[in-house]
Amino acid sequence: MKPQDTSLNDAFAQRLLAKAAQSQDRFNEPKAFYDADGDCIEVFLSVDNYRAERVNDRLTLYVNRDAGTVVGILLNRAKQLINDRFNG
């Protein structure tokens, strides 16, 4: 397994959180759901009308159709990601 550049991961996470914070119509708190059949996690930050923008085979962003802000994510292969990260 290749070592990961955590600075790139941290920078990406910060950009994602900054975009998510720009959303105007949010829930009182974010909603997250785990789908065991698909081994994926969905996180919704608002109830906005969104389109899906696939970043790679693991991550899809849900982007507000009007404002272009991130209103959620879909993370595929969640168990594999956790196992790779913590059992390295």
Beta strands, then each sheet from edge to edge (+ up, - down):
strand 1: 26-35
strand 2: 40-46
strand 3: 50-54
strand 4: 59-64
strand 5: 70-76
sheet 1: 1+ 2- 5+ 4- 3+
end
